[in-house]
Amino acid sequence: MKRYSFLSLATGIVLSITAMAGAAPPYTPSQSTPKVVIETVMGDITIELFAIQAPITVDNFLQYVNSGFYDGLMIHRSTKSPTFKLIQGGGYYLEGGSTHYKSEGLRPPIINESYNGLSNLRATVAMARKTDPNSATSQFFINVTDNTNLDRVNYPDGFGYCVFGQVISGMDVVDEIQQLPIFPNSGPDDGIPYYEIDGEPYPVIVYKQQVRVCVSPTGDDTTGLGSIDSPLKTIQKGIDIISVPGHVAAGPAIYTGAGNIDLDFKGKAITVRAIEPRDINTVTKTVIDCQGTSANRHRAFYFHTGEEANSVVQGFMIINGYQMQGGAIYCSSSNPTIKNCTFAGNTAIRNGGGIYCYDSNSVITNCTFSANNATIRGGALYCITNSHVTLSNSILWSNTSPAGHEIAINSSAAPSTITISYCDIDGGFSEVNDTAGNSVMWKPGNIDEDPCFVDAASDDYHLQSKKGQWRDSVGWQTGRHTSICIDRGNPGTPTGDEPDVPANVRIDMGSYGGTTKASIPPAGWGLAADIDNNGRTNHADFALFADYWRETGNDLPADSDFSKNVNIYDLQLFCNCWLKSTVAFTAVRADFNWDGVVNMKDFAVLASKWRLRGHILPGDLNDDKGVDYFDLYLLANVWLY
């Protein structure tokens, strides 16, 4: 997200912020302590927690962090006294232009651990409380100046305020927030800070708070703190020291060699993911290059310690894996979640060029598999022995294997199942090799269409779009084609961080679906109520809609408003789409001569049937049994597609 500059601030103040930004934390940072990142509109703030000195307070704080309590709240207090400065958050959110106290999810008050000897110095983090010394719940503050008057030994009630952490990265962000003006009705010296966009005031919102350890090839596994400014060097080191639950965030780079391949979660309920800043211009590939060969075999991840769905791999491109089973990822009696990953050029000597699942219930969503190879079965994915795998919103294209170019599911002592929905699979159902005794659940939304990658030969698996595609080498551009996989993912899966344009009504298939690098669809390319993904909303979709009526849960295909509940509001949205067609569907129908583009030759076909009436007329694009101005309008909407 853009870091906003406030030109109204005095030059002297700006200089003072710059000078203070590099100040060291008041206490010596430790690599082994938990690190929480506060992601705000102004930038990230990394906090180190003192779990030994304030165990009750840290445990309470982490439970709020891990529950998502702080996500979406705002910094609701900034003090302006020259000798007493802090910012405070963790209690209020903005809705409908008004400030609201968040009581849902509030935990009981905790005892005041201010006896731990830590002082309220600049950059320390402490718990806010009421008059009762033992009344702290969720609210906390960051000291911008040395506020030692809040210490137990100096405070009038003899308790003061408990310090439980310190800022080790992002103190410049804290300073910038504290220097913002405050809303006039907040009070002259103590109130809600705000910044302006086009003259309108906005409070500082916390997008997310999470336990996070950062890694980068330029970091250091011995001295690195795991912050964005002091990262670790290898992904495995991050896994080893991260608190549970938490995120190991890998900066954009190529990761290879010891500590970055053959990675082992060791049973931890953590997420290992690529950092994807909200500023799209800073995003590049985050690649795990296994550099595997027949003589030197390596893969990216090895799950074998009972990991469950809360063990997550997200946002990596994994290339050049070479192993006996599972070229890129091997899952044995483990159930990890794998999402937004691209698998390219990985090899299995036997089965599962991309992923191998043995006795595993893995969830694989929004992934792309291309140019992977297995010598026996399952060029992209292989399942065996009591595996129950869910595959959705993914693209499997141009993978190779003698049995099941894309997917194989093999019989053994315990049959397996694979559930597939909203995927683009090269060859369709015929490329799922299913031996006797197993089950393939072929759910709605699967297609078999060229995904139109931007440049697969150069490992660029973004989707082409005439309205806007991301290309790693140049940034945003327009493409020659528009991929059918854009706006074709599960209609009930939120679009996440995809570009906020009116035409974007559904998540994309593939590894960039739900991310800032998702391609931009033309108007009308997707249709929220097209549950079966055939390009039209009709009785077949209504039958599927009825199957989900009154169901609750995540990713329900009929949940068009993403409320996790299929109800009357979704029915209203469904009715709004009734008998409508997507631009992609219309473009296919308007290509009357089947040459792959809608042009003058197709216009000639329509003109030859002008004003005619009858059944199954070429040119009758809206199926009203006549060729007229409505059909000409539809043809014009898809011109040159």
C-alpha positions in Angstrom: 0.0 0.0 0.0 1.2 3.5 -0.8 3.0 5.3 2.0 1.3 8.7 2.1 3.4 11.9 2.5 1.9 14.7 4.6 3.1 17.9 3.1 1.3 20.0 5.7 3.8 18.9 8.4 6.5 21.4 9.2 9.9 20.6 7.8 11.5 20.6 11.2 9.1 17.9 12.3 9.8 15.7 9.3 13.5 16.0 10.0 13.1 15.0 13.6 11.2 11.9 12.5 14.0 10.9 10.2 16.5 11.4 12.9 14.6 9.3 15.4 13.7 6.5 12.9 17.1 4.7 13.3 17.1 4.7 17.1 17.9 1.3 18.6 15.2 -0.6 20.6 15.5 0.0 24.3 16.2 -3.6 25.1 18.5 -6.0 23.3 16.5 -7.9 20.7 16.5 -11.7 20.7 16.1 -14.0 17.7 14.1 -16.6 19.7 11.3 -14.3 20.9 7.9 -14.0 19.2 7.6 -11.3 16.5 4.2 -9.7 15.7 3.8 -7.6 12.6 1.1 -4.9 12.6 0.2 -4.1 8.9 -1.2 -0.6 8.6 -2.1 1.7 5.8 1.0 3.7 6.7 3.4 0.7 6.7 4.4 -2.3 8.8 5.4 -2.2 12.5 7.3 -5.3 13.9 7.0 -5.9 17.6 9.2 -8.3 19.7 7.3 -9.8 22.6 8.9 -10.4 26.1 7.4 -13.8 26.8 9.7 -14.5 29.7 9.2 -11.2 31.5 5.5 -10.9 30.9 4.1 -14.4 30.1 0.5 -13.7 31.0 0.3 -10.5 29.0 2.1 -12.0 26.0 -0.1 -15.1 26.0 -3.2 -12.8 26.1 -1.9 -10.6 23.3 -1.1 -13.6 21.1 -4.5 -15.1 21.5 -6.0 -11.8 20.3 -3.6 -11.8 17.4 -4.2 -15.4 16.4 -8.0 -15.0 16.5 -7.9 -12.1 14.1 -9.4 -9.8 16.7 -7.1 -6.9 15.8 -7.6 -7.1 12.0 -9.6 -4.1 10.7 -9.3 -2.1 13.9 -7.8 1.4 13.9 -5.3 3.4 15.8 -7.8 5.4 17.9 -5.5 7.5 20.1 -2.5 9.7 19.5 -1.2 12.1 22.2 0.4 15.5 21.3 2.0 16.7 24.5 5.7 17.5 23.9 6.8 15.4 26.8 4.2 12.6 26.6 3.7 10.9 23.2 2.1 7.5 22.3 -0.2 5.9 19.9 -2.9 3.4 21.0 -5.0 0.7 19.3 -6.7 -2.6 19.7 -10.2 -1.5 20.7 -12.2 0.4 18.1 -13.3 0.0 14.4 -14.9 2.4 12.0 -18.3 1.5 10.4 -20.8 3.8 8.7 -18.6 6.8 9.4 -18.8 6.2 13.2 -16.4 4.7 15.7 -17.5 1.5 17.5 -16.0 -0.4 20.4 -15.3 -4.0 19.6 -16.7 -6.2 22.3 -17.1 -9.5 20.3 -14.2 -11.8 21.0 -13.1 -9.8 24.1 -11.2 -11.9 26.6 -11.4 -11.6 30.4 -9.1 -8.9 32.0 -5.6 -10.0 33.0 -3.4 -9.3 36.0 -0.9 -6.4 35.7 2.6 -7.7 35.3 4.2 -4.3 35.6 6.4 -5.7 38.4 8.6 -7.2 35.6 11.1 -4.3 35.8 10.6 -3.2 32.2 10.3 0.6 31.7 8.0 2.6 29.4 10.8 3.8 27.2 10.5 5.0 23.6 9.6 2.1 21.3 8.3 -0.1 24.0 4.8 -1.6 23.9 2.5 -1.7 26.9 -1.1 -2.7 27.8 -3.7 0.0 28.2 -6.1 -0.4 31.2 -8.8 1.4 33.1 -8.7 2.7 36.7 -8.5 -0.9 38.0 -4.8 -1.9 37.7 -5.9 -5.4 36.6 -8.4 -4.4 33.9 -6.3 -4.7 30.7 -8.0 -6.7 27.9 -7.1 -6.0 24.2 -5.9 -2.4 24.0 -2.2 -1.6 23.8 0.0 1.4 23.2 3.4 2.2 21.7 5.5 4.7 23.6 6.8 7.4 21.2 8.8 9.2 24.0 10.3 7.9 27.2 7.1 7.8 29.3 8.6 6.6 32.5 5.9 8.3 34.5 3.8 5.2 33.5 6.2 2.8 35.3 5.1 1.0 38.4 7.7 2.9 40.6 6.5 6.3 39.4 2.7 5.9 38.9 0.5 7.2 41.7 -1.5 3.9 42.2 1.7 1.9 42.6 0.9 -0.4 39.6 1.4 1.6 36.5 1.4 0.0 33.0 2.9 -3.3 32.0 5.5 -3.3 29.2 5.4 -6.5 27.3 7.3 -5.8 24.0 9.2 -3.4 21.9 9.2 -2.1 18.3 12.3 -3.6 16.5 11.2 -2.4 13.0 8.9 0.3 11.8 9.4 2.9 14.4 9.4 5.4 11.6 5.8 4.3 10.9 4.9 4.8 14.5 6.4 8.3 14.4 4.6 9.2 11.3 1.2 8.1 12.7 1.9 10.1 15.9 2.6 13.2 13.9 -0.7 13.0 12.0 -3.4 15.6 12.9 -6.3 14.3 15.0 -10.0 14.6 14.3 -11.2 17.9 15.7 -13.9 16.3 17.9 -11.3 14.1 19.6 -9.8 16.8 21.7 -6.8 19.2 21.3 -4.0 16.9 22.6 -5.4 13.4 22.6 -7.5 11.8 19.9 -7.9 9.8 16.7 -5.1 10.4 14.1 -6.1 10.8 10.4 -4.5 11.2 7.0 -6.2 12.8 4.0 -6.9 11.5 0.4 -8.4 14.1 -1.9 -9.2 16.3 1.1 -11.1 13.6 2.9 -9.9 12.4 6.4 -9.3 8.7 7.0 -8.3 6.9 10.3 -5.2 4.6 10.3 -6.6 1.1 9.8 -4.7 -2.0 10.9 -5.1 -4.5 8.0 -3.8 -7.5 10.0 -1.7 -8.4 13.0 0.2 -11.7 12.8 3.1 -13.5 14.2 5.7 -13.3 11.4 9.3 -14.2 10.7 10.9 -12.7 7.6 13.6 -14.5 5.5 15.7 -13.3 2.6 18.8 -14.6 0.8 20.6 -11.4 2.1 19.7 -12.2 5.7 21.6 -14.0 8.4 20.6 -17.1 10.3 22.9 -16.4 13.2 22.3 -12.6 13.8 19.0 -12.0 12.0 16.0 -11.1 14.1 13.4 -12.2 11.6 12.1 -8.7 11.0 11.8 -7.1 7.6 14.9 -5.0 8.4 16.9 -7.9 9.9 15.7 -11.1 8.2 16.9 -14.6 8.5 18.7 -16.2 5.6 16.9 -19.5 5.1 13.3 -20.7 5.1 14.0 -23.7 7.3 15.5 -21.5 10.0 12.3 -19.4 10.0 10.3 -22.6 10.3 12.5 -23.8 13.2 12.1 -20.6 15.3 8.6 -19.4 14.5 6.0 -19.4 17.2 2.9 -21.4 16.6 0.7 -20.3 14.9 2.7 -17.9 12.8 3.9 -16.9 9.3 7.3 -17.4 7.8 7.4 -14.8 5.1 10.0 -15.1 2.2 11.0 -11.9 0.4 10.9 -11.9 -3.4 14.0 -13.8 -4.5 15.2 -17.2 -5.7 15.7 -19.6 -2.8 17.9 -22.7 -3.3 20.5 -24.8 -1.5 20.6 -26.1 2.1 17.9 -24.6 4.3 15.7 -23.6 1.3 14.9 -27.1 -0.2 13.7 -30.3 1.4 11.8 -28.2 3.8 10.2 -29.8 6.9 7.3 -28.2 8.8 8.0 -30.6 11.7 4.3 -30.8 12.5 3.9 -27.0 13.1 0.6 -25.3 12.4 2.2 -22.4 10.5 2.1 -20.7 7.1 5.2 -20.5 5.0 4.5 -18.0 2.3 5.8 -15.4 -0.1 5.6 -11.8 1.0 3.3 -10.0 -1.4 3.2 -6.3 -0.6 0.1 -4.4 -1.4 2.1 -2.1 -3.7 2.0 -4.1 -6.9 5.1 -2.4 -8.3 7.3 -4.1 -5.7 6.2 -7.6 -6.5 8.5 -10.1 -8.2 8.6 -13.8 -8.2 9.4 -15.8 -5.1 11.0 -19.0 -6.3 12.2 -22.2 -4.7 14.6 -23.7 -7.2 15.2 -27.3 -6.0 18.1 -27.8 -8.6 17.3 -31.5 -8.5 18.9 -34.0 -10.8 18.9 -37.8 -11.1 22.2 -37.8 -9.2 21.3 -35.1 -6.7 17.6 -35.4 -5.8 15.7 -32.6 -4.0 12.2 -31.3 -3.6 10.7 -28.2 -2.0 8.6 -29.6 0.9 8.4 -32.9 2.7 5.3 -33.3 4.9 5.5 -36.4 7.1 4.8 -35.3 10.7 1.0 -35.3 10.9 0.5 -31.7 9.6 -3.1 -30.6 9.3 -4.9 -28.0 7.2 -3.5 -25.2 9.3 0.0 -26.0 7.9 0.0 -23.9 4.8 2.3 -23.3 1.8 1.4 -20.2 -0.1 2.6 -18.0 -2.9 5.8 -19.8 -4.2 6.9 -20.8 -7.7 8.5 -24.3 -7.3 10.8 -25.4 -10.1 13.3 -28.1 -10.9 12.3 -30.6 -8.2 13.6 -34.2 -8.9 12.6 -37.1 -6.7 11.4 -40.7 -6.7 7.9 -39.7 -5.7 6.5 -36.1 -5.6 8.9 -33.9 -7.6 8.0 -30.7 -5.7 6.0 -31.7 -2.6 5.6 -35.1 -0.8 2.8 -35.6 1.7 2.8 -38.7 3.8 0.0 -39.1 6.5 -0.3 -35.3 6.5 -3.0 -32.9 5.4 -1.4 -29.6 4.5 -3.0 -26.7 2.6 -1.3 -25.6 -0.6 -2.5 -22.5 -2.3 -1.4 -19.8 -4.8 1.6 -21.9 -5.8 3.0 -22.5 -9.3 4.7 -25.9 -10.1 6.8 -26.0 -13.3 9.5 -28.3 -14.6 9.4 -30.8 -11.6 10.0 -34.5 -12.2 9.1 -37.7 -10.3 10.9 -40.8 -11.3 7.8 -42.7 -10.5 4.6 -40.8 -9.5 3.4 -37.3 -8.9 5.5 -34.9 -10.9 4.2 -31.9 -8.9 2.6 -33.4 -5.7 2.5 -36.9 -4.2 -0.2 -37.7 -1.6 0.0 -40.9 0.5 -2.6 -41.3 3.2 -3.1 -37.6 3.0 -6.1 -35.2 2.9 -4.4 -32.2 1.3 -6.3 -29.2 0.1 -4.9 -27.7 -3.1 -6.4 -24.4 -4.3 -5.6 -21.7 -6.7 -2.5 -23.4 -8.0 -1.0 -23.8 -11.5 0.8 -27.0 -12.7 2.6 -26.9 -16.0 5.4 -28.9 -17.6 5.8 -31.3 -14.8 6.5 -34.9 -15.5 6.1 -38.3 -13.9 7.5 -41.4 -15.4 4.7 -43.7 -14.3 1.5 -41.9 -13.1 0.2 -38.4 -12.4 2.2 -35.7 -14.3 0.9 -33.0 -11.9 -0.7 -34.8 -9.0 -0.8 -38.4 -7.6 -3.0 -39.8 -4.8 -2.7 -43.2 -3.2 -3.7 -45.2 -0.1 -6.6 -43.5 1.8 -5.9 -40.1 0.4 -8.9 -37.7 0.2 -7.6 -34.7 -1.7 -9.6 -31.5 -2.6 -8.5 -29.6 -5.8 -10.1 -26.3 -6.7 -9.6 -23.1 -8.7 -6.5 -24.5 -10.3 -5.0 -24.9 -13.7 -3.3 -28.2 -14.8 -1.9 -27.8 -18.3 0.8 -29.5 -20.4 2.0 -32.0 -17.7 3.0 -35.4 -18.9 2.9 -39.0 -17.7 2.1 -42.4 -19.3 -1.0 -42.8 -17.1 -2.8 -39.6 -16.3 -1.0 -36.7 -17.9 -2.5 -34.4 -15.2 -3.8 -36.5 -12.3 -3.7 -40.1 -11.2 -5.4 -41.8 -8.4 -4.3 -45.4 -7.7 -5.9 -48.3 -5.9 -4.2 -49.9 -2.9 -5.2 -51.5 0.4 -7.3 -48.4 1.2 -9.1 -46.6 -1.7 -8.7 -42.8 -2.2 -10.9 -40.0 -3.5 -10.2 -36.7 -5.2 -12.7 -33.9 -5.4 -12.2 -31.5 -8.3 -14.1 -28.3 -8.9 -13.6 -25.1 -10.9 -10.3 -26.3 -12.5 -9.0 -26.0 -16.0 -7.6 -29.5 -16.8 -5.8 -30.2 -20.1 -7.8 -33.0 -21.6 -10.6 -32.8 -19.0 -11.9 -35.8 -17.2 -10.1 -38.2 -19.5 -6.7 -37.1 -18.1 -7.7 -38.2 -14.6 -6.3 -41.7 -14.4 -8.5 -43.6 -12.0 -7.9 -47.2 -11.2 -10.6 -49.5 -9.8 -11.8 -48.9 -6.3 -11.1 -45.2 -6.1 -13.5 -42.2 -6.6 -13.2 -39.1 -8.6 -15.7 -36.5 -7.6 -16.0 -34.3 -10.7 -17.8 -31.3 -9.3 -19.2 -28.2 -11.1 -17.1 -25.7 -12.9 -14.4 -27.7 -14.5 -13.3 -26.7 -18.0 -10.8 -27.8 -20.7 -9.7 -24.6 -22.4 -6.3 -23.2 -23.3 -5.4 -21.0 -20.2 -3.5 -18.6 -22.4 -0.5 -18.0 -20.1 1.4 -14.8 -20.7 4.7 -16.6 -21.4 4.9 -20.2 -20.2 8.3 -20.7 -22.0 9.7 -18.1 -19.6 7.9 -19.4 -16.5 5.4 -16.5 -16.5 2.1 -18.1 -15.7 -0.1 -15.0 -15.4 -3.2 -15.1 -17.5 -3.4 -13.1 -20.7 -6.0 -10.3 -20.8 -6.9 -7.6 -23.3 -7.9 -5.4 -20.4 -4.7 -5.8 -18.3 -2.2 -8.5 -17.4 0.8 -8.5 -15.2 4.1 -9.5 -16.8 7.0 -10.0 -14.5 9.5 -8.4 -16.9 7.5 -5.2 -17.7 4.6 -4.9 -15.2 1.0 -4.1 -16.4 0.3 -4.4 -20.1 -2.5 -5.5 -22.4 -2.5 -9.0 -24.0 -3.4 -10.4 -27.4 -6.0 -12.7 -25.9 -8.2 -13.0 -22.8 -7.9 -16.2 -20.8 -11.0 -18.2 -20.2 -9.7 -18.9 -16.7 -10.2 -15.2 -15.7 -13.3 -14.9 -13.5 -13.9 -18.7 -13.7 -13.0 -19.8 -10.2 -15.6 -20.8 -7.6 -18.3 -18.1 -7.5 -18.5 -18.4 -3.7 -14.8 -17.8 -3.1 -14.0 -14.2 -2.3 -11.8 -12.4 -4.8 -9.3 -11.4 -2.1 -6.7 -8.8 -3.2 -7.6 -9.0 -6.9 -7.7 -5.6 -8.7 -10.8 -3.7 -7.6 -12.6 -3.1 -10.9 -16.4 -3.4 -11.4 -16.0 -6.2 -14.0 -14.2 -8.5 -11.4 -17.0 -10.6 -10.0 -15.3 -13.9 -9.4 -11.9 -15.2 -8.4 -9.6 -16.3 -11.2 -8.4 -19.9 -11.6 -4.6 -20.5 -11.2 -1.9 -19.4 -8.8 -2.6 -15.6 -9.1 -6.3 -15.9 -8.3 -7.1 -13.8 -5.3 -3.8 -11.8 -5.5 -2.9 -8.3 -6.6 -1.4 -9.8 -9.7 -4.7 -11.4 -11.0 -5.5 -10.4 -14.5 -8.2 -7.7 -15.2 -11.3 -9.1 -16.9 -13.3 -7.3 -19.6 -16.8 -6.1 -18.7 -19.1 -9.1 -18.6 -16.3 -11.7 -18.8 -17.5 -13.4 -15.6 -21.0 -14.1 -14.3 -21.5 -14.6 -10.6 -24.5 -17.0 -11.0 -22.9 -19.2 -13.7 -22.4 -22.1 -11.3 -21.7 -24.7 -13.9 -19.2 -22.4 -15.8 -20.8 -22.9 -19.2 -21.1 -19.1 -19.8 -24.8 -18.8 -19.2 -27.1 -18.6 -16.2 -30.1 -20.9 -16.7 -32.1 -23.8 -15.3 -29.0 -26.0 -14.9 -27.4 -23.3 -12.6 -30.7 -23.0 -10.7 -30.7 -26.7 -10.0 -27.2 -26.4 -8.6 -28.2 -23.3 -6.6 -31.1 -25.3 -5.0 -28.6 -27.9 -3.8 -26.9 -25.3 -1.7 -30.0 -23.6 -0.4 -29.7 -22.7 3.3 -26.2 -24.3 3.6 -23.5 -22.4 5.6 -19.8 -22.5 5.2 -16.8 -21.3 3.2 -16.6 -21.3 -0.6 -20.2 -22.3 -1.4 -20.6 -21.9 -5.2 -24.1 -20.4 -4.7 -22.9 -17.9 -2.1 -22.6 -14.9 -4.5 -22.3 -12.3 -1.7 -19.6 -14.3 0.2 -21.7 -14.2 3.4 -21.0 -17.9 4.1 -24.7 -18.5 3.9 -26.9 -19.3 0.9 -30.1 -17.3 1.4 -32.6 -15.0 -0.1 -29.9 -12.4 -0.9 -28.0 -14.8 -3.0 -31.3 -15.8 -4.8 -31.8 -12.1 -5.6 -28.4 -11.9 -7.1 -29.1 -15.1 -9.0 -32.2 -13.7 -10.5 -30.4 -10.6 -11.6 -28.2 -12.9 -13.7 -31.0 -15.0 -15.1 -30.5 -16.0 -18.8 -27.5 -13.7 -19.1 -24.4 -14.8 -20.9 -20.7 -13.9 -20.3 -18.8 -12.0 -22.9 -16.6 -15.1 -23.4 -19.7 -17.3 -24.1 -21.1 -14.7 -26.6 -17.7 -14.4 -28.3 -17.6 -18.1 -28.9 -21.1 -18.1 -30.3 -20.4 -15.0 -32.4 -17.5 -16.6 -34.1 -19.8 -18.1 -36.7 -17.0 -19.4 -39.0 -14.9 -20.8 -36.1 -11.7 -19.1 -37.0 -10.9 -18.0 -33.4 -11.8 -14.3 -33.7 -15.0 -12.2 -34.1 -14.5 -10.0 -37.2 -16.0 -8.9 -40.5 -16.4 -12.5 -41.7 -18.8 -13.1 -38.7 -20.5 -9.8 -39.4 -21.1 -11.0 -42.9 -22.8 -14.2 -41.6 -25.1 -12.1 -39.3 -25.9 -9.7 -42.2 -26.9 -12.6 -44.4 -29.5 -13.6 -41.8 -30.7 -10.0 -41.1 -34.4 -9.8 -40.2 -34.9 -13.5 -40.7 -36.9 -15.5 -38.1 -36.7 -19.2 -37.2 -35.1 -21.8 -35.0 -31.3 -22.2 -34.7 -30.4 -19.3 -36.9 -26.7 -18.3 -37.2 -26.6 -14.8 -36.0 -29.4 -15.2 -33.4 -27.1 -14.5 -30.4 -29.9 -13.9 -27.8 -32.0 -16.9 -28.8 -35.2 -14.9 -29.5 -35.7 -16.7 -32.9 -34.8 -13.7 -34.9 -31.7 -11.8 -36.1 -32.1 -8.1 -35.3 -30.5 -5.1 -33.6 -30.1 -7.0 -30.3 -27.9 -9.5 -32.0 -25.9 -6.8 -33.7 -25.3 -5.2 -30.3 -24.1 -8.5 -28.8 -21.8 -8.9 -31.8 -20.3 -5.4 -31.3 -19.7 -6.1 -27.6 -17.3 -9.0 -28.5 -15.8 -7.4 -31.6 -12.3 -8.8 -32.3 -12.4 -11.3 -29.4 
